[in-house]
Amino acid sequence: MMINFLKNKIRNFIYNSRSNIKTGISFKSLIDRNDLTYYLKSFGKLNKKKIFYVIQRYKGGGIFSNLNYVIHHLKIANDLGCIPIIDMKNFPTKYNEINKIKNTFNSWEYFFYPINRWKLEDIYKSKFVIIADGKTKKKKEFDSFKNLSKAHYDIYKNHIKIKKFILNLVKKFEEKNFYGNKVLGVHFRGTDMKTQERHPFPATLEQIITAVKYQVKKYNYNKIFLVTEENEYLFKLNRIFRDKICFTNSFRTSKHNIFEQEYRKNHRFNLGVEHVVDMLLLAKTSSVICTNSHLSDACKFINNDKKFKLIQIDNGNNSSNILVAQFLWYLKKNLPSSFGGFK
């Protein structure tokens, strides 16, 4: 119903504006029916017979939340018969650098190839352009890869192409550490996830160690691939599983915000590369122990094998109150489960 409504609005817009559109005129809100919000724009006189659909997510979330968002908007654009284009240049995300990376300011193209031949500069000279406003309006398809369909997966396979230099990094690590081994993936968030309101609580170190020991013993894993940005998790798990564990040289910290602290040149770009590499490697393991996160959901989505399992430690979600959320994880970590602590 929403798609038909939007199509009718587009048709009416085109019919009513053919005789009076002037270069530079912008059009206010098109739809806001407790649904997604779009804007119809006219930036010039080019491409009069085409309708472009600009996907943007200023400032967005983590790279896999953004990927999930893009995939669903690509489906919407396809359903509408529009030409999609991803703009993370004029609408920067958390991963954008001040200077060009890979010869572009569009952070989507740091990690992925363009989805088609169209250029941003051409879109913003064109007559009919739809711009999604960047909000998700609590739509389930934007909430998790678990809510995406086979049609979404087909869009990913056909249109989302990861840069070759990233795939080469994955292949090199896989050849060195995975070949000939039965590999258990382990992914746990720490740092800022402990204090993010409404977000899933990360696991405690004790929960992680217990779960890994159980899986290794029961299923005879001889290799563990660990993904975490928390220094403490890496240090202690490496000490316990020293003969089995492997991990990439991705960025880790004991701080709460991994984005706003400029630890190295092109830090945000490098974070994105490391996250994509780690996700792709997790997707190549047999099973993954994790808590709820977009990264673990992404590796399940991309693996696309029903035998591939996510073994999730569910600690529930943090408070929606931003002040309470700052200390609730620490409180529950130290309380007995009978008094509201984690199991």
VOPAGU-2260 file (C-alpha; in pm, 1 decimal, decimal comma):
REM VOPAGU-2260
SITE   aa  ch    i         X         Y         Z
SITE  MET   A    0       0,0       0,0       0,0
SITE  MET   A    1     278,3     242,3      87,5
SITE  ILE   A    2     455,7     164,2    -241,9
SITE  ASN   A    3     141,4     238,3    -446,3
SITE  PHE   A    4      82,4     556,6    -251,5
SITE  LEU   A    5     436,1     672,3    -322,0
SITE  LYS   A    6     407,0     582,6    -690,2
SITE  ASN   A    7      92,6     792,9    -721,5
SITE  LYS   A    8     262,1    1083,8    -550,6
SITE  ILE   A    9     555,6    1058,9    -790,8
SITE  ARG   A   10     323,9    1049,7   -1091,5
SITE  ASN   A   11     131,9    1353,1    -969,1
SITE  PHE   A   12     454,9    1535,6    -899,4
SITE  ILE   A   13     581,6    1468,8   -1251,3
SITE  TYR   A   14     255,1    1566,7   -1420,4
SITE  ASN   A   15     213,1    1884,3   -1216,7
SITE  SER   A   16     570,2    2001,1   -1254,6
SITE  ARG   A   17     649,6    1939,5   -1621,3
SITE  SER   A   18     552,6    2291,8   -1721,9
SITE  ASN   A   19     676,0    2491,7   -1426,1
SITE  ILE   A   20     985,3    2330,4   -1270,3
SITE  LYS   A   21    1279,4    2568,5   -1249,7
SITE  THR   A   22    1638,5    2473,8   -1177,2
SITE  GLY   A   23    1711,0    2473,7    -806,9
SITE  ILE   A   24    1351,7    2453,2    -677,5
SITE  SER   A   25    1323,3    2203,7    -393,9
SITE  PHE   A   26    1006,5    2029,7    -280,0
SITE  LYS   A   27     909,9    1987,5      83,4
SITE  SER   A   28     799,3    1669,3     257,0
SITE  LEU   A   29     625,2    1415,1      33,8
SITE  ILE   A   30     519,8    1151,5     283,0
SITE  ASP   A   31     498,6    1135,2     660,4
SITE  ARG   A   32     217,9     894,8     741,8
SITE  ASN   A   33     377,7     735,7    1047,8
SITE  ASP   A   34     586,5     564,5     783,0
SITE  LEU   A   35     912,7     636,9     607,9
SITE  THR   A   36     959,6     998,1     503,3
SITE  TYR   A   37    1073,6    1099,5     155,4
SITE  TYR   A   38    1143,0    1426,4     -20,2
SITE  LEU   A   39    1100,1    1492,8    -390,5
SITE  LYS   A   40    1359,5    1730,9    -531,3
SITE  SER   A   41    1434,6    1892,6    -863,1
SITE  PHE   A   42    1797,9    1993,9    -902,6
SITE  GLY   A   43    1809,5    2070,8   -1273,5
SITE  LYS   A   44    1700,7    1962,9   -1619,9
SITE  LEU   A   45    1907,6    1647,9   -1674,2
SITE  ASN   A   46    1766,0    1295,4   -1706,8
SITE  LYS   A   47    1403,0    1404,2   -1743,5
SITE  LYS   A   48    1280,4    1049,7   -1802,9
SITE  LYS   A   49    1446,7     897,3   -1496,5
SITE  ILE   A   50    1368,3     902,7   -1125,4
SITE  PHE   A   51    1662,4     867,0    -888,4
SITE  TYR   A   52    1638,9     737,0    -532,7
SITE  VAL   A   53    1909,1     872,8    -301,0
SITE  ILE   A   54    1993,4     648,5      -4,7
SITE  GLN   A   55    2156,1     839,3     279,8
SITE  ARG   A   56    2200,5     780,8     651,9
SITE  TYR   A   57    2343,6    1084,0     822,8
SITE  LYS   A   58    2519,4    1006,0    1064,5
SITE  GLY   A   59    2406,4     649,0    1085,4
SITE  GLY   A   60    2537,0     374,6    1307,6
SITE  GLY   A   61    2797,5     102,9    1275,8
SITE  ILE   A   62    2893,7     -23,1     933,6
SITE  PHE   A   63    2660,0    -325,8     941,8
SITE  SER   A   64    2365,6    -123,7    1065,3
SITE  ASN   A   65    2431,9     101,1     765,2
SITE  LEU   A   66    2462,4    -199,9     533,1
SITE  ASN   A   67    2131,0    -339,7     659,9
SITE  TYR   A   68    1974,6       3,6     598,7
SITE  VAL   A   69    2112,0      27,3     245,0
SITE  ILE   A   70    1996,0    -320,9     145,4
SITE  HIS   A   71    1636,6    -252,1     245,4
SITE  HIS   A   72    1633,2      85,5      69,8
SITE  LEU   A   73    1768,9     -81,6    -243,7
SITE  LYS   A   74    1467,4    -312,2    -231,9
SITE  ILE   A   75    1231,8     -15,4    -194,2
SITE  ALA   A   76    1398,3     158,7    -488,8
SITE  ASN   A   77    1366,6    -157,3    -699,3
SITE  ASP   A   78     999,0    -194,9    -604,5
SITE  LEU   A   79     938,0     164,3    -714,7
SITE  GLY   A   80    1126,3     124,8   -1040,2
SITE  CYS   A   81    1368,9     401,4    -941,0
SITE  ILE   A   82    1744,8     420,6    -992,5
SITE  PRO   A   83    1916,7     395,3    -652,4
SITE  ILE   A   84    2235,7     578,1    -557,0
SITE  ILE   A   85    2412,0     577,2    -220,3
SITE  ASP   A   86    2525,6     917,6     -95,4
SITE  MET   A   87    2759,0     903,2     203,8
SITE  LYS   A   88    2951,7    1205,1      79,9
SITE  ASN   A   89    2698,7    1485,7     118,0
SITE  PHE   A   90    2539,4    1291,1     404,8
SITE  PRO   A   91    2849,3    1169,1     596,0
SITE  THR   A   92    2849,4     873,7     835,7
SITE  LYS   A   93    3066,8     795,3    1136,0
SITE  TYR   A   94    3325,9     646,3     899,9
SITE  ASN   A   95    3387,8     953,0     681,4
SITE  GLU   A   96    3738,8    1099,4     679,5
SITE  ILE   A   97    3825,3    1465,1     616,0
SITE  ASN   A   98    4042,7    1378,5     317,7
SITE  LYS   A   99    3965,5    1152,4      23,4
SITE  ILE   A  100    4003,1     778,7      73,9
SITE  LYS   A  101    4031,9     555,5    -233,9
SITE  ASN   A  102    3989,1     875,2    -435,5
SITE  THR   A  103    3643,4     952,2    -294,2
SITE  PHE   A  104    3465,2    1139,9     -14,9
SITE  ASN   A  105    3176,1     891,2     -33,5
SITE  SER   A  106    3241,6     656,1     258,0
SITE  TRP   A  107    3024,5     382,8     103,3
SITE  GLU   A  108    3290,5     352,5    -166,4
SITE  TYR   A  109    3570,0     311,2      89,0
SITE  PHE   A  110    3449,7     -45,4     138,7
SITE  PHE   A  111    3209,4    -127,5    -147,0
SITE  TYR   A  112    3206,5     -70,1    -520,5
SITE  PRO   A  113    2942,3     168,6    -663,6
SITE  ILE   A  114    2611,9      -9,7    -717,6
SITE  ASN   A  115    2570,3     129,7   -1070,7
SITE  ARG   A  116    2729,1     366,7   -1324,0
SITE  TRP   A  117    2556,2     683,6   -1204,9
SITE  LYS   A  118    2761,3     960,4   -1039,2
SITE  LEU   A  119    2646,9    1183,2    -754,3
SITE  GLU   A  120    2727,7    1497,6    -951,5
SITE  ASP   A  121    2483,8    1385,8   -1223,9
SITE  ILE   A  122    2207,5    1305,4    -975,7
SITE  TYR   A  123    2219,4    1653,4    -824,9
SITE  LYS   A  124    2164,7    1809,8   -1167,4
SITE  SER   A  125    1865,1    1589,7   -1245,4
SITE  LYS   A  126    1496,7    1675,0   -1260,7
SITE  PHE   A  127    1335,1    1404,5   -1046,6
SITE  VAL   A  128    1511,1    1288,3    -730,5
SITE  ILE   A  129    1368,1    1111,2    -425,1
SITE  ILE   A  130    1570,8    1143,2    -104,5
SITE  ALA   A  131    1503,3     914,9     191,9
SITE  ASP   A  132    1536,4    1114,8     513,3
SITE  GLY   A  133    1769,3     872,8     694,3
SITE  LYS   A  134    1520,4     761,0     960,1
SITE  THR   A  135    1410,2     402,9    1016,2
SITE  LYS   A  136    1074,4     471,7    1188,1
SITE  LYS   A  137    1109,6     142,5    1379,3
SITE  LYS   A  138    1060,0     -62,0    1062,8
SITE  LYS   A  139    1160,0    -422,2    1138,5
SITE  GLU   A  140    1358,9    -458,7     813,2
SITE  PHE   A  141    1598,6    -188,8     932,6
SITE  ASP   A  142    1630,6    -339,4    1278,2
SITE  SER   A  143    1820,8    -656,8    1196,2
SITE  PHE   A  144    1945,8    -874,5     911,5
SITE  LYS   A  145    1726,0   -1143,9    1066,6
SITE  ASN   A  146    1422,0    -957,5     935,7
SITE  LEU   A  147    1541,6    -947,8     574,5
SITE  SER   A  148    1398,2   -1178,8     309,4
SITE  LYS   A  149    1539,1   -1387,1      25,8
SITE  ALA   A  150    1473,0   -1088,2    -201,1
SITE  HIS   A  151    1702,4    -882,0      20,9
SITE  TYR   A  152    1971,1   -1150,6       3,6
SITE  ASP   A  153    1946,4   -1155,0    -375,9
SITE  ILE   A  154    1993,1    -778,0    -376,6
SITE  TYR   A  155    2303,8    -818,8    -159,8
SITE  LYS   A  156    2450,5   -1086,3    -390,0
SITE  ASN   A  157    2372,7    -895,4    -708,7
SITE  HIS   A  158    2446,0    -536,4    -609,7
SITE  ILE   A  159    2673,9    -520,6    -302,9
SITE  LYS   A  160    3033,5    -585,8    -404,4
SITE  ILE   A  161    3307,5    -561,6    -141,9
SITE  LYS   A  162    3633,9    -398,0    -246,7
SITE  LYS   A  163    3900,9    -640,6    -366,7
SITE  PHE   A  164    4167,6    -523,3    -120,1
SITE  ILE   A  165    3936,4    -625,0     167,9
SITE  LEU   A  166    3869,3    -967,7      16,9
SITE  ASN   A  167    4244,4   -1016,9     -22,5
SITE  LEU   A  168    4297,4    -946,5     347,9
SITE  VAL   A  169    4030,7   -1204,8     431,7
SITE  LYS   A  170    4181,6   -1466,0     202,4
SITE  LYS   A  171    4531,2   -1418,6     344,5
SITE  PHE   A  172    4414,8   -1461,9     705,5
SITE  GLU   A  173    4191,8   -1757,0     617,7
SITE  GLU   A  174    4473,4   -1943,8     442,0
SITE  LYS   A  175    4705,7   -1894,5     738,5
SITE  ASN   A  176    4464,0   -1976,2    1021,6
SITE  PHE   A  177    4150,8   -2158,7     903,7
SITE  TYR   A  178    4251,7   -2415,5     642,9
SITE  GLY   A  179    4253,9   -2767,8     784,8
SITE  ASN   A  180    4093,4   -2658,0    1113,1
SITE  LYS   A  181    3748,8   -2674,8    1267,3
SITE  VAL   A  182    3694,0   -2313,5    1366,0
SITE  LEU   A  183    3461,8   -2171,1    1630,6
SITE  GLY   A  184    3384,6   -1801,1    1587,4
SITE  VAL   A  185    3356,9   -1584,0    1897,0
SITE  HIS   A  186    3229,3   -1226,9    1878,2
SITE  PHE   A  187    3168,1   -1004,1    2177,9
SITE  ARG   A  188    3116,1    -632,1    2200,2
SITE  GLY   A  189    3240,4    -439,1    2499,1
SITE  THR   A  190    3338,2     -72,2    2529,2
SITE  ASP   A  191    3045,0     156,3    2436,3
SITE  MET   A  192    2789,6    -129,6    2421,4
SITE  LYS   A  193    2794,3    -145,9    2801,0
SITE  THR   A  194    2640,4     200,1    2829,4
SITE  GLN   A  195    2424,3     235,3    2514,9
SITE  GLU   A  196    2059,7     293,8    2603,6
SITE  ARG   A  197    1809,1      43,7    2455,0
SITE  HIS   A  198    2094,2    -168,4    2313,4
SITE  PRO   A  199    2153,3    -535,3    2404,2
SITE  PHE   A  200    2372,7    -586,2    2710,0
SITE  PRO   A  201    2710,0    -737,6    2615,7
SITE  ALA   A  202    2817,2   -1061,3    2781,2
SITE  THR   A  203    3039,6   -1070,7    3085,1
SITE  LEU   A  204    3382,9   -1226,2    3059,3
SITE  GLU   A  205    3270,6   -1518,1    3275,9
SITE  GLN   A  206    2978,9   -1590,4    3042,4
SITE  ILE   A  207    3207,3   -1584,8    2739,6
SITE  ILE   A  208    3465,9   -1819,7    2889,9
SITE  THR   A  209    3198,5   -2068,1    3003,5
SITE  ALA   A  210    3028,8   -2073,4    2661,8
SITE  VAL   A  211    3354,7   -2114,8    2468,7
SITE  LYS   A  212    3481,0   -2398,2    2690,3
SITE  TYR   A  213    3150,6   -2581,6    2651,4
SITE  GLN   A  214    3143,8   -2556,4    2270,7
SITE  VAL   A  215    3511,7   -2648,7    2229,4
SITE  LYS   A  216    3472,3   -2958,9    2443,8
SITE  LYS   A  217    3139,5   -3074,3    2298,5
SITE  TYR   A  218    3222,4   -3022,2    1929,6
SITE  ASN   A  219    3601,7   -3069,2    1928,2
SITE  TYR   A  220    3695,7   -2730,2    1786,2
SITE  ASN   A  221    4071,2   -2701,6    1741,1
SITE  LYS   A  222    4068,4   -2330,3    1646,1
SITE  ILE   A  223    3892,4   -2024,6    1791,2
SITE  PHE   A  224    3858,8   -1703,9    1591,7
SITE  LEU   A  225    3799,1   -1411,3    1827,6
SITE  VAL   A  226    3647,4   -1075,9    1730,2
SITE  THR   A  227    3631,1    -809,7    2000,0
SITE  GLU   A  228    3726,2    -444,3    2040,0
SITE  GLU   A  229    3769,3    -487,2    2417,5
SITE  ASN   A  230    4132,5    -517,5    2531,9
SITE  GLU   A  231    4044,4    -707,0    2848,5
SITE  TYR   A  232    3846,3    -974,4    2660,1
SITE  LEU   A  233    4132,8   -1034,6    2418,5
SITE  PHE   A  234    4397,0   -1051,9    2691,4
SITE  LYS   A  235    4212,4   -1301,1    2912,3
SITE  LEU   A  236    4076,1   -1524,7    2636,2
SITE  ASN   A  237    4419,0   -1538,1    2474,3
SITE  ARG   A  238    4569,6   -1644,8    2805,1
SITE  ILE   A  239    4312,8   -1925,0    2853,2
SITE  PHE   A  240    4295,4   -2056,1    2494,8
SITE  ARG   A  241    4647,1   -1970,2    2385,9
SITE  ASP   A  242    4707,9   -2281,6    2175,5
SITE  LYS   A  243    4378,9   -2250,8    1986,8
SITE  ILE   A  244    4296,7   -1882,1    1952,0
SITE  CYS   A  245    4357,0   -1651,0    1655,3
SITE  PHE   A  246    4249,9   -1293,0    1580,6
SITE  THR   A  247    4318,7   -1012,3    1336,9
SITE  ASN   A  248    4520,4    -705,5    1426,7
SITE  SER   A  249    4207,3    -489,7    1448,1
SITE  PHE   A  250    4175,1    -183,6    1669,5
SITE  ARG   A  251    4103,9    -243,6    2038,3
SITE  THR   A  252    4068,3     -11,1    2332,9
SITE  SER   A  253    3950,8      14,5    2691,5
SITE  LYS   A  254    3766,9     339,0    2616,2
SITE  HIS   A  255    3394,4     373,3    2553,9
SITE  ASN   A  256    3384,8     552,2    2219,3
SITE  ILE   A  257    3589,3     402,3    1938,5
SITE  PHE   A  258    3490,9     666,0    1680,8
SITE  GLU   A  259    3562,8    1002,5    1838,4
SITE  GLN   A  260    3918,2     928,7    1944,5
SITE  GLU   A  261    4165,6     971,6    1664,1
SITE  TYR   A  262    4419,6     705,1    1751,5
SITE  ARG   A  263    4581,5     681,1    1409,3
SITE  LYS   A  264    4576,9     824,9    1059,9
SITE  ASN   A  265    4248,2     750,3     879,9
SITE  HIS   A  266    4120,8     582,4    1195,7
SITE  ARG   A  267    3755,1     570,2    1090,8
SITE  PHE   A  268    3833,8     423,9     749,5
SITE  ASN   A  269    4058,6     163,3     910,0
SITE  LEU   A  270    3787,6      76,0    1162,4
SITE  GLY   A  271    3545,8       6,2     879,7
SITE  VAL   A  272    3795,5    -213,2     694,3
SITE  GLU   A  273    3872,3    -410,9    1009,6
SITE  HIS   A  274    3504,6    -461,4    1089,9
SITE  VAL   A  275    3426,7    -589,4     739,9
SITE  VAL   A  276    3727,9    -824,3     743,3
SITE  ASP   A  277    3632,8    -964,4    1084,4
SITE  MET   A  278    3269,2   -1012,0     979,0
SITE  LEU   A  279    3363,2   -1197,1     660,0
SITE  LEU   A  280    3599,6   -1423,9     853,0
SITE  LEU   A  281    3331,8   -1501,4    1113,7
SITE  ALA   A  282    3103,5   -1599,8     826,1
SITE  LYS   A  283    3363,0   -1863,5     728,5
SITE  THR   A  284    3364,1   -2037,3    1069,4
SITE  SER   A  285    3140,9   -2332,5    1164,8
SITE  SER   A  286    2939,3   -2153,2    1435,6
SITE  VAL   A  287    2964,1   -1824,5    1625,1
SITE  ILE   A  288    2918,1   -1759,9    1996,2
SITE  CYS   A  289    2801,6   -1401,1    2040,2
SITE  THR   A  290    2558,6   -1155,2    2188,4
SITE  ASN   A  291    2305,4    -972,4    1975,1
SITE  SER   A  292    2479,2    -734,1    1733,0
SITE  HIS   A  293    2463,6    -621,6    1371,4
SITE  LEU   A  294    2807,1    -773,9    1304,4
SITE  SER   A  295    2705,9   -1125,2    1410,6
SITE  ASP   A  296    2370,4   -1092,4    1230,5
SITE  ALA   A  297    2555,6    -980,1     916,7
SITE  CYS   A  298    2786,1   -1282,9     917,5
SITE  LYS   A  299    2482,7   -1514,2     947,2
SITE  PHE   A  300    2304,9   -1329,7     662,9
SITE  ILE   A  301    2608,3   -1343,5     434,6
SITE  ASN   A  302    2690,9   -1706,0     514,4
SITE  ASN   A  303    2333,4   -1797,2     410,3
SITE  ASP   A  304    2367,5   -2160,0     520,3
SITE  LYS   A  305    2096,6   -2305,5     743,6
SITE  LYS   A  306    2358,6   -2521,4     917,3
SITE  PHE   A  307    2553,0   -2211,8    1027,2
SITE  LYS   A  308    2452,5   -2123,7    1384,8
SITE  LEU   A  309    2470,8   -1815,6    1601,9
SITE  ILE   A  310    2490,2   -1923,3    1965,5
SITE  GLN   A  311    2369,1   -1609,0    2139,2
SITE  ILE   A  312    2407,8   -1511,4    2503,3
SITE  ASP   A  313    2094,4   -1306,4    2571,1
SITE  ASN   A  314    2132,7   -1063,8    2860,3
SITE  GLY   A  315    1837,0    -847,8    2762,2
SITE  ASN   A  316    1851,6    -478,5    2675,6
SITE  ASN   A  317    1981,6    -174,6    2858,7
SITE  SER   A  318    1751,9      93,1    2997,9
SITE  SER   A  319    1599,4     352,2    2764,2
SITE  ASN   A  320    1698,6     613,8    3022,4
SITE  ILE   A  321    2039,1     744,6    2910,2
SITE  LEU   A  322    2151,0     815,4    3269,3
SITE  VAL   A  323    2050,2     475,8    3407,2
SITE  ALA   A  324    2212,7     307,8    3104,9
SITE  GLN   A  325    2555,5     441,0    3207,2
SITE  PHE   A  326    2582,8     211,2    3509,3
SITE  LEU   A  327    2316,8     -62,4    3476,5
SITE  TRP   A  328    2544,6    -316,8    3301,9
SITE  TYR   A  329    2806,1    -280,4    3577,7
SITE  LEU   A  330    2541,6    -321,2    3845,7
SITE  LYS   A  331    2390,2    -635,5    3689,7
SITE  LYS   A  332    2737,4    -780,3    3628,1
SITE  ASN   A  333    2808,7    -780,9    4002,1
SITE  LEU   A  334    2467,7    -887,4    4128,6
SITE  PRO   A  335    2365,0   -1252,8    4176,7
SITE  SER   A  336    2114,4   -1365,4    3912,4
SITE  SER   A  337    1855,9   -1412,3    4190,1
SITE  PHE   A  338    1880,0   -1036,5    4254,8
SITE  GLY   A  339    1856,3    -928,2    3891,8
SITE  GLY   A  340    2213,1    -996,0    3783,2
SITE  PHE   A  341    2316,5   -1172,2    3462,7
SITE  LYS   A  342    2286,4   -1550,1    3452,3
